Amino acid sequence: MSSFDRRIASWLYGEVPKGTILEAIELFLKFQRESPIQLKDCHLHLAKCYIAKNDYETAVNWLEQALQLPVKDSEVNKIIVI
């Protein structure tokens, strides 16, 4: 993590997160299994984790799954505001 990333993480979280990519994947997968709803953000974060592990095939799989999910009005509004 670059010094800039550390400063941003410190500002956002109060300290630099100490978790690993594997721990993040486990938590996102647990959310996917236990949540009654599917969130595109969760799919995106899983893809980013797999990219960080250089597992591009799995990352693409999660991104393709995200594309299959319906778009909610709040997601559209986020895109339009940006």
ABEGO torsion letter per residue (X at the ends): XBAAAAAAAAAAAGBBBABBAAAAAAAAAAAAAABABBBAAAAAAAAAAAAAAGBAAAAAAAAAAAAABBBBAAAAAAAAAX
